Amino acid sequence: MDYKKAKRILPKDLLDEVQKYIQGEYLYIPKADGSRKKWGEKSGTRKELVERNQAIRHEFSQGKSIDELSDEYYLAVNTIKKIIYSKSK
C-alpha cells in the first residue's frame, strides 16, 4: 500500500470536504468492489491448485488409490479425500 498526498491527487473541493471529517490523520480508501483479486490470482497459485486438484480427481477416476495419491502429491489422506469428493468448479 502506497501513501499519496491528498493535496496532489484530490480536487480542492473534494479535499475541503474530506477535511471536514478528518484532518492530519491517515485515511484508508479501499479498492472498489469487484476490483480486488482473489487469493492466488496474481501469483498464479490458485490456477496451479485447480490444475493439481483436477489431476488428482482424474487419476483417482483412472483407478489410483487414495493412499497412492497421498504419497504422490505429499498430501494427507484427508486432504485427498476432500479434493476427490468435493464438487469441482
Backbone as XML, in Angstrom:
<?xml version="1.0"?>
<chain id="A" units="angstrom">
  <residue number="1" name="MET">
    <atom name="N" x="0.857" y="-1.166" z="0.000"/>
    <atom name="CA" x="0.000" y="0.000" z="0.000"/>
    <atom name="C" x="0.901" y="1.225" z="0.000"/>
  </residue>
  <residue number="2" name="ASP">
    <atom name="N" x="0.642" y="2.125" z="-0.913"/>
    <atom name="CA" x="1.410" y="3.365" z="-1.009"/>
    <atom name="C" x="0.625" y="4.509" z="-0.392"/>
  </residue>
  <residue number="3" name="TYR">
    <atom name="N" x="1.356" y="5.445" z="0.168"/>
    <atom name="CA" x="0.722" y="6.648" z="0.696"/>
    <atom name="C" x="0.844" y="7.753" z="-0.341"/>
  </residue>
  <residue number="4" name="LYS">
    <atom name="N" x="-0.221" y="8.436" z="-0.579"/>
    <atom name="CA" x="-0.253" y="9.547" z="-1.531"/>
    <atom name="C" x="-0.692" y="10.804" z="-0.794"/>
  </residue>
  <residue number="5" name="LYS">
    <atom name="N" x="-0.212" y="11.940" z="-1.243"/>
    <atom name="CA" x="-0.645" y="13.204" z="-0.662"/>
    <atom name="C" x="-1.968" y="13.607" z="-1.309"/>
  </residue>
  <residue number="6" name="ALA">
    <atom name="N" x="-2.968" y="13.750" z="-0.472"/>
    <atom name="CA" x="-4.303" y="14.082" z="-0.959"/>
    <atom name="C" x="-4.299" y="15.394" z="-1.722"/>
  </residue>
  <residue number="7" name="LYS">
    <atom name="N" x="-3.466" y="16.323" z="-1.282"/>
    <atom name="CA" x="-3.401" y="17.642" z="-1.919"/>
    <atom name="C" x="-2.984" y="17.534" z="-3.392"/>
  </residue>
  <residue number="8" name="ARG">
    <atom name="N" x="-2.163" y="16.515" z="-3.686"/>
    <atom name="CA" x="-1.687" y="16.337" z="-5.063"/>
    <atom name="C" x="-2.702" y="15.595" z="-5.931"/>
  </residue>
  <residue number="9" name="ILE">
    <atom name="N" x="-3.557" y="14.790" z="-5.304"/>
    <atom name="CA" x="-4.433" y="13.908" z="-6.064"/>
    <atom name="C" x="-5.870" y="14.414" z="-6.152"/>
  </residue>
  <residue number="10" name="LEU">
    <atom name="N" x="-6.412" y="14.864" z="-5.033"/>
    <atom name="CA" x="-7.828" y="15.222" z="-4.981"/>
    <atom name="C" x="-8.076" y="16.654" z="-5.431"/>
  </residue>
  <residue number="11" name="PRO">
    <atom name="N" x="-9.202" y="16.891" z="-6.074"/>
    <atom name="CA" x="-9.578" y="18.265" z="-6.410"/>
    <atom name="C" x="-9.796" y="19.053" z="-5.109"/>
  </residue>
  <residue number="12" name="LYS">
    <atom name="N" x="-9.560" y="20.359" z="-5.153"/>
    <atom name="CA" x="-9.635" y="21.211" z="-3.955"/>
    <atom name="C" x="-10.976" y="21.082" z="-3.254"/>
  </residue>
  <residue number="13" name="ASP">
    <atom name="N" x="-12.072" y="21.082" z="-3.996"/>
    <atom name="CA" x="-13.402" y="20.969" z="-3.380"/>
    <atom name="C" x="-13.558" y="19.660" z="-2.605"/>
  </residue>
  <residue number="14" name="LEU">
    <atom name="N" x="-13.073" y="18.582" z="-3.189"/>
    <atom name="CA" x="-13.185" y="17.281" z="-2.528"/>
    <atom name="C" x="-12.288" y="17.239" z="-1.294"/>
  </residue>
  <residue number="15" name="LEU">
    <atom name="N" x="-11.080" y="17.769" z="-1.406"/>
    <atom name="CA" x="-10.166" y="17.816" z="-0.264"/>
    <atom name="C" x="-10.772" y="18.623" z="0.883"/>
  </residue>
  <residue number="16" name="ASP">
    <atom name="N" x="-11.382" y="19.752" z="0.557"/>
    <atom name="CA" x="-12.035" y="20.575" z="1.583"/>
    <atom name="C" x="-13.143" y="19.786" z="2.275"/>
  </residue>
  <residue number="17" name="GLU">
    <atom name="N" x="-13.903" y="19.022" z="1.506"/>
    <atom name="CA" x="-14.997" y="18.231" z="2.077"/>
    <atom name="C" x="-14.456" y="17.128" z="2.992"/>
  </residue>
  <residue number="18" name="VAL">
    <atom name="N" x="-13.405" y="16.451" z="2.564"/>
    <atom name="CA" x="-12.806" y="15.388" z="3.383"/>
    <atom name="C" x="-12.243" y="15.977" z="4.678"/>
  </residue>
  <residue number="19" name="GLN">
    <atom name="N" x="-11.657" y="17.160" z="4.593"/>
    <atom name="CA" x="-11.074" y="17.800" z="5.779"/>
    <atom name="C" x="-12.134" y="18.161" z="6.827"/>
  </residue>
  <residue number="20" name="LYS">
    <atom name="N" x="-13.382" y="18.224" z="6.451"/>
    <atom name="CA" x="-14.440" y="18.462" z="7.426"/>
    <atom name="C" x="-14.573" y="17.273" z="8.377"/>
  </residue>
  <residue number="21" name="TYR">
    <atom name="N" x="-14.187" y="16.081" z="7.900"/>
    <atom name="CA" x="-14.351" y="14.856" z="8.678"/>
    <atom name="C" x="-13.061" y="14.391" z="9.339"/>
  </residue>
  <residue number="22" name="ILE">
    <atom name="N" x="-11.943" y="14.628" z="8.694"/>
    <atom name="CA" x="-10.670" y="14.141" z="9.213"/>
    <atom name="C" x="-9.555" y="15.070" z="8.732"/>
  </residue>
  <residue number="23" name="GLN">
    <atom name="N" x="-8.657" y="15.416" z="9.655"/>
    <atom name="CA" x="-7.542" y="16.299" z="9.309"/>
    <atom name="C" x="-6.266" y="15.773" z="9.944"/>
  </residue>
  <residue number="24" name="GLY">
    <atom name="N" x="-5.211" y="15.721" z="9.157"/>
    <atom name="CA" x="-3.902" y="15.362" z="9.667"/>
    <atom name="C" x="-3.752" y="13.920" z="10.106"/>
  </residue>
  <residue number="25" name="GLU">
    <atom name="N" x="-4.669" y="13.060" z="9.719"/>
    <atom name="CA" x="-4.589" y="11.644" z="10.067"/>
    <atom name="C" x="-4.613" y="10.815" z="8.790"/>
  </residue>
  <residue number="26" name="TYR">
    <atom name="N" x="-4.249" y="9.535" z="8.927"/>
    <atom name="CA" x="-4.278" y="8.642" z="7.785"/>
    <atom name="C" x="-5.709" y="8.185" z="7.521"/>
  </residue>
  <residue number="27" name="LEU">
    <atom name="N" x="-6.034" y="8.107" z="6.266"/>
    <atom name="CA" x="-7.352" y="7.649" z="5.848"/>
    <atom name="C" x="-7.145" y="6.551" z="4.812"/>
  </residue>
  <residue number="28" name="TYR">
    <atom name="N" x="-7.661" y="5.363" z="5.104"/>
    <atom name="CA" x="-7.553" y="4.251" z="4.164"/>
    <atom name="C" x="-8.764" y="4.249" z="3.253"/>
  </residue>
  <residue number="29" name="ILE">
    <atom name="N" x="-8.517" y="4.211" z="1.955"/>
    <atom name="CA" x="-9.599" y="4.156" z="0.973"/>
    <atom name="C" x="-9.478" y="2.807" z="0.267"/>
  </residue>
  <residue number="30" name="PRO">
    <atom name="N" x="-10.424" y="1.893" z="0.532"/>
    <atom name="CA" x="-10.336" y="0.555" z="-0.063"/>
    <atom name="C" x="-10.614" y="0.583" z="-1.559"/>
  </residue>
  <residue number="31" name="LYS">
    <atom name="N" x="-10.184" y="-0.482" z="-2.212"/>
    <atom name="CA" x="-10.477" y="-0.620" z="-3.637"/>
    <atom name="C" x="-11.972" y="-0.800" z="-3.825"/>
  </residue>
  <residue number="32" name="ALA">
    <atom name="N" x="-12.446" y="-0.421" z="-4.987"/>
    <atom name="CA" x="-13.868" y="-0.561" z="-5.315"/>
    <atom name="C" x="-14.244" y="-2.038" z="-5.374"/>
  </residue>
  <residue number="33" name="ASP">
    <atom name="N" x="-15.492" y="-2.339" z="-5.053"/>
    <atom name="CA" x="-15.973" y="-3.714" z="-5.131"/>
    <atom name="C" x="-15.764" y="-4.257" z="-6.530"/>
  </residue>
  <residue number="34" name="GLY">
    <atom name="N" x="-15.320" y="-5.486" z="-6.602"/>
    <atom name="CA" x="-15.110" y="-6.122" z="-7.897"/>
    <atom name="C" x="-13.725" y="-5.894" z="-8.479"/>
  </residue>
  <residue number="35" name="SER">
    <atom name="N" x="-12.941" y="-4.974" z="-7.912"/>
    <atom name="CA" x="-11.617" y="-4.721" z="-8.462"/>
    <atom name="C" x="-10.527" y="-5.485" z="-7.712"/>
  </residue>
  <residue number="36" name="ARG">
    <atom name="N" x="-10.902" y="-6.090" z="-6.583"/>
    <atom name="CA" x="-9.938" y="-6.868" z="-5.819"/>
    <atom name="C" x="-9.776" y="-8.239" z="-6.438"/>
  </residue>
  <residue number="37" name="LYS">
    <atom name="N" x="-8.552" y="-8.726" z="-6.476"/>
    <atom name="CA" x="-8.305" y="-10.063" z="-6.976"/>
    <atom name="C" x="-8.438" y="-11.054" z="-5.825"/>
  </residue>
  <residue number="38" name="LYS">
    <atom name="N" x="-8.876" y="-12.241" z="-6.133"/>
    <atom name="CA" x="-8.997" y="-13.291" z="-5.134"/>
    <atom name="C" x="-7.606" y="-13.821" z="-4.800"/>
  </residue>
  <residue number="39" name="TRP">
    <atom name="N" x="-7.556" y="-14.534" z="-3.668"/>
    <atom name="CA" x="-6.293" y="-15.091" z="-3.225"/>
    <atom name="C" x="-5.679" y="-15.952" z="-4.321"/>
  </residue>
  <residue number="40" name="GLY">
    <atom name="N" x="-4.398" y="-15.740" z="-4.581"/>
    <atom name="CA" x="-3.654" y="-16.574" z="-5.509"/>
    <atom name="C" x="-3.803" y="-16.240" z="-6.973"/>
  </residue>
  <residue number="41" name="GLU">
    <atom name="N" x="-4.644" y="-15.288" z="-7.322"/>
    <atom name="CA" x="-4.830" y="-14.971" z="-8.746"/>
    <atom name="C" x="-3.614" y="-14.250" z="-9.323"/>
  </residue>
  <residue number="42" name="LYS">
    <atom name="N" x="-3.048" y="-13.356" z="-8.550"/>
    <atom name="CA" x="-1.917" y="-12.578" z="-9.048"/>
    <atom name="C" x="-0.677" y="-13.451" z="-9.246"/>
  </residue>
  <residue number="43" name="SER">
    <atom name="N" x="-0.407" y="-14.347" z="-8.294"/>
    <atom name="CA" x="0.786" y="-15.183" z="-8.349"/>
    <atom name="C" x="0.601" y="-16.435" z="-9.207"/>
  </residue>
  <residue number="44" name="GLY">
    <atom name="N" x="-0.643" y="-16.794" z="-9.491"/>
    <atom name="CA" x="-0.911" y="-17.992" z="-10.273"/>
    <atom name="C" x="-1.104" y="-19.237" z="-9.415"/>
  </residue>
  <residue number="45" name="THR">
    <atom name="N" x="-0.997" y="-19.091" z="-8.101"/>
    <atom name="CA" x="-1.142" y="-20.234" z="-7.200"/>
    <atom name="C" x="-2.527" y="-20.840" z="-7.289"/>
  </residue>
  <residue number="46" name="ARG">
    <atom name="N" x="-3.549" y="-20.010" z="-7.391"/>
    <atom name="CA" x="-4.919" y="-20.506" z="-7.469"/>
    <atom name="C" x="-5.071" y="-21.425" z="-8.686"/>
  </residue>
  <residue number="47" name="LYS">
    <atom name="N" x="-4.544" y="-21.010" z="-9.833"/>
    <atom name="CA" x="-4.651" y="-21.803" z="-11.060"/>
    <atom name="C" x="-3.900" y="-23.131" z="-10.903"/>
  </residue>
  <residue number="48" name="GLU">
    <atom name="N" x="-2.717" y="-23.080" z="-10.285"/>
    <atom name="CA" x="-1.932" y="-24.295" z="-10.079"/>
    <atom name="C" x="-2.683" y="-25.298" z="-9.205"/>
  </residue>
  <residue number="49" name="LEU">
    <atom name="N" x="-3.330" y="-24.802" z="-8.151"/>
    <atom name="CA" x="-4.073" y="-25.700" z="-7.262"/>
    <atom name="C" x="-5.289" y="-26.303" z="-7.962"/>
  </residue>
  <residue number="50" name="VAL">
    <atom name="N" x="-5.962" y="-25.515" z="-8.773"/>
    <atom name="CA" x="-7.103" y="-26.043" z="-9.532"/>
    <atom name="C" x="-6.630" y="-27.150" z="-10.471"/>
  </residue>
  <residue number="51" name="GLU">
    <atom name="N" x="-5.524" y="-26.916" z="-11.155"/>
    <atom name="CA" x="-4.988" y="-27.919" z="-12.081"/>
    <atom name="C" x="-4.542" y="-29.178" z="-11.337"/>
  </residue>
  <residue number="52" name="ARG">
    <atom name="N" x="-3.890" y="-29.002" z="-10.174"/>
    <atom name="CA" x="-3.450" y="-30.145" z="-9.367"/>
    <atom name="C" x="-4.658" y="-30.962" z="-8.915"/>
  </residue>
  <residue number="53" name="ASN">
    <atom name="N" x="-5.702" y="-30.275" z="-8.447"/>
    <atom name="CA" x="-6.885" y="-30.970" z="-7.965"/>
    <atom name="C" x="-7.597" y="-31.729" z="-9.094"/>
  </residue>
  <residue number="54" name="GLN">
    <atom name="N" x="-7.609" y="-31.140" z="-10.281"/>
    <atom name="CA" x="-8.192" y="-31.831" z="-11.435"/>
    <atom name="C" x="-7.398" y="-33.091" z="-11.766"/>
  </residue>
  <residue number="55" name="ALA">
    <atom name="N" x="-6.071" y="-32.988" z="-11.671"/>
    <atom name="CA" x="-5.217" y="-34.143" z="-11.945"/>
    <atom name="C" x="-5.455" y="-35.247" z="-10.909"/>
  </residue>
  <residue number="56" name="ILE">
    <atom name="N" x="-5.622" y="-34.856" z="-9.652"/>
    <atom name="CA" x="-5.883" y="-35.831" z="-8.595"/>
    <atom name="C" x="-7.214" y="-36.541" z="-8.864"/>
  </residue>
  <residue number="57" name="ARG">
    <atom name="N" x="-8.249" y="-35.777" z="-9.195"/>
    <atom name="CA" x="-9.558" y="-36.380" z="-9.489"/>
    <atom name="C" x="-9.475" y="-37.337" z="-10.689"/>
  </residue>
  <residue number="58" name="HIS">
    <atom name="N" x="-8.740" y="-36.900" z="-11.712"/>
    <atom name="CA" x="-8.604" y="-37.734" z="-12.913"/>
    <atom name="C" x="-7.880" y="-39.040" z="-12.583"/>
  </residue>
  <residue number="59" name="GLU">
    <atom name="N" x="-6.770" y="-38.940" z="-11.856"/>
    <atom name="CA" x="-6.009" y="-40.146" z="-11.513"/>
    <atom name="C" x="-6.834" y="-41.083" z="-10.635"/>
  </residue>
  <residue number="60" name="PHE">
    <atom name="N" x="-7.627" y="-40.524" z="-9.733"/>
    <atom name="CA" x="-8.496" y="-41.351" z="-8.887"/>
    <atom name="C" x="-9.533" y="-42.074" z="-9.748"/>
  </residue>
  <residue number="61" name="SER">
    <atom name="N" x="-10.090" y="-41.358" z="-10.721"/>
    <atom name="CA" x="-11.093" y="-41.980" z="-11.597"/>
    <atom name="C" x="-10.477" y="-43.053" z="-12.484"/>
  </residue>
  <residue number="62" name="GLN">
    <atom name="N" x="-9.159" y="-42.987" z="-12.694"/>
    <atom name="CA" x="-8.458" y="-43.988" z="-13.500"/>
    <atom name="C" x="-8.005" y="-45.188" z="-12.664"/>
  </residue>
  <residue number="63" name="GLY">
    <atom name="N" x="-8.304" y="-45.142" z="-11.344"/>
    <atom name="CA" x="-8.020" y="-46.324" z="-10.526"/>
    <atom name="C" x="-6.952" y="-46.172" z="-9.461"/>
  </residue>
  <residue number="64" name="LYS">
    <atom name="N" x="-6.298" y="-45.034" z="-9.366"/>
    <atom name="CA" x="-5.288" y="-44.866" z="-8.316"/>
    <atom name="C" x="-5.974" y="-44.777" z="-6.960"/>
  </residue>
  <residue number="65" name="SER">
    <atom name="N" x="-5.332" y="-45.357" z="-5.963"/>
    <atom name="CA" x="-5.922" y="-45.334" z="-4.628"/>
    <atom name="C" x="-5.628" y="-43.993" z="-3.939"/>
  </residue>
  <residue number="66" name="ILE">
    <atom name="N" x="-6.385" y="-43.740" z="-2.898"/>
    <atom name="CA" x="-6.200" y="-42.504" z="-2.134"/>
    <atom name="C" x="-4.820" y="-42.492" z="-1.487"/>
  </residue>
  <residue number="67" name="ASP">
    <atom name="N" x="-4.377" y="-43.635" z="-0.998"/>
    <atom name="CA" x="-3.042" y="-43.705" z="-0.385"/>
    <atom name="C" x="-1.940" y="-43.415" z="-1.407"/>
  </residue>
  <residue number="68" name="GLU">
    <atom name="N" x="-2.089" y="-43.940" z="-2.619"/>
    <atom name="CA" x="-1.094" y="-43.675" z="-3.672"/>
    <atom name="C" x="-1.052" y="-42.180" z="-4.011"/>
  </residue>
  <residue number="69" name="LEU">
    <atom name="N" x="-2.233" y="-41.571" z="-4.124"/>
    <atom name="CA" x="-2.296" y="-40.141" z="-4.429"/>
    <atom name="C" x="-1.697" y="-39.319" z="-3.295"/>
  </residue>
  <residue number="70" name="SER">
    <atom name="N" x="-1.952" y="-39.733" z="-2.075"/>
    <atom name="CA" x="-1.401" y="-39.040" z="-0.914"/>
    <atom name="C" x="0.126" y="-39.047" z="-0.958"/>
  </residue>
  <residue number="71" name="ASP">
    <atom name="N" x="0.700" y="-40.198" z="-1.281"/>
    <atom name="CA" x="2.159" y="-40.300" z="-1.381"/>
    <atom name="C" x="2.708" y="-39.497" z="-2.556"/>
  </residue>
  <residue number="72" name="GLU">
    <atom name="N" x="2.022" y="-39.574" z="-3.677"/>
    <atom name="CA" x="2.494" y="-38.897" z="-4.891"/>
    <atom name="C" x="2.473" y="-37.373" z="-4.758"/>
  </residue>
  <residue number="73" name="TYR">
    <atom name="N" x="1.426" y="-36.839" z="-4.147"/>
    <atom name="CA" x="1.263" y="-35.383" z="-4.059"/>
    <atom name="C" x="1.678" y="-34.803" z="-2.700"/>
  </residue>
  <residue number="74" name="TYR">
    <atom name="N" x="2.186" y="-35.667" z="-1.828"/>
    <atom name="CA" x="2.634" y="-35.230" z="-0.498"/>
    <atom name="C" x="1.533" y="-34.508" z="0.262"/>
  </residue>
  <residue number="75" name="LEU">
    <atom name="N" x="0.332" y="-35.064" z="0.204"/>
    <atom name="CA" x="-0.811" y="-34.500" z="0.906"/>
    <atom name="C" x="-1.379" y="-35.557" z="1.850"/>
  </residue>
  <residue number="76" name="ALA">
    <atom name="N" x="-2.027" y="-35.090" z="2.914"/>
    <atom name="CA" x="-2.657" y="-36.009" z="3.861"/>
    <atom name="C" x="-3.808" y="-36.745" z="3.184"/>
  </residue>
  <residue number="77" name="VAL">
    <atom name="N" x="-4.084" y="-37.930" z="3.670"/>
    <atom name="CA" x="-5.174" y="-38.738" z="3.125"/>
    <atom name="C" x="-6.488" y="-37.960" z="3.196"/>
  </residue>
  <residue number="78" name="ASN">
    <atom name="N" x="-6.734" y="-37.273" z="4.300"/>
    <atom name="CA" x="-7.966" y="-36.487" z="4.436"/>
    <atom name="C" x="-8.049" y="-35.372" z="3.399"/>
  </residue>
  <residue number="79" name="THR">
    <atom name="N" x="-6.917" y="-34.768" z="3.071"/>
    <atom name="CA" x="-6.894" y="-33.705" z="2.062"/>
    <atom name="C" x="-7.246" y="-34.280" z="0.695"/>
  </residue>
  <residue number="80" name="ILE">
    <atom name="N" x="-6.686" y="-35.445" z="0.371"/>
    <atom name="CA" x="-7.002" y="-36.100" z="-0.906"/>
    <atom name="C" x="-8.494" y="-36.418" z="-0.972"/>
  </residue>
  <residue number="81" name="LYS">
    <atom name="N" x="-9.046" y="-36.911" z="0.139"/>
    <atom name="CA" x="-10.478" y="-37.220" z="0.166"/>
    <atom name="C" x="-11.314" y="-35.968" z="-0.068"/>
  </residue>
  <residue number="82" name="LYS">
    <atom name="N" x="-10.932" y="-34.870" z="0.555"/>
    <atom name="CA" x="-11.666" y="-33.604" z="0.366"/>
    <atom name="C" x="-11.649" y="-33.183" z="-1.102"/>
  </residue>
  <residue number="83" name="ILE">
    <atom name="N" x="-10.494" y="-33.328" z="-1.721"/>
    <atom name="CA" x="-10.351" y="-32.939" z="-3.143"/>
    <atom name="C" x="-11.217" y="-33.839" z="-4.028"/>
  </residue>
  <residue number="84" name="ILE">
    <atom name="N" x="-11.149" y="-35.129" z="-3.781"/>
    <atom name="CA" x="-11.868" y="-36.097" z="-4.613"/>
    <atom name="C" x="-13.381" y="-35.961" z="-4.475"/>
  </residue>
  <residue number="85" name="TYR">
    <atom name="N" x="-13.842" y="-35.806" z="-3.250"/>
    <atom name="CA" x="-15.272" y="-35.844" z="-3.000"/>
    <atom name="C" x="-15.947" y="-34.472" z="-3.022"/>
  </residue>
  <residue number="86" name="SER">
    <atom name="N" x="-15.162" y="-33.410" z="-3.182"/>
    <atom name="CA" x="-15.766" y="-32.080" z="-3.278"/>
    <atom name="C" x="-16.274" y="-31.864" z="-4.706"/>
  </residue>
  <residue number="87" name="LYS">
    <atom name="N" x="-17.222" y="-30.963" z="-4.832"/>
    <atom name="CA" x="-17.729" y="-30.636" z="-6.165"/>
    <atom name="C" x="-16.687" y="-29.764" z="-6.855"/>
  </residue>
  <residue number="88" name="SER">
    <atom name="N" x="-16.282" y="-30.147" z="-8.030"/>
    <atom name="CA" x="-15.312" y="-29.341" z="-8.772"/>
    <atom name="C" x="-16.043" y="-28.222" z="-9.492"/>
  </residue>
  <residue number="89" name="LYS">
    <atom name="N" x="-15.375" y="-27.074" z="-9.596"/>
    <atom name="CA" x="-15.975" y="-25.909" z="-10.233"/>
    <atom name="C" x="-15.638" y="-25.891" z="-11.697"/>
  </residue>
</chain>
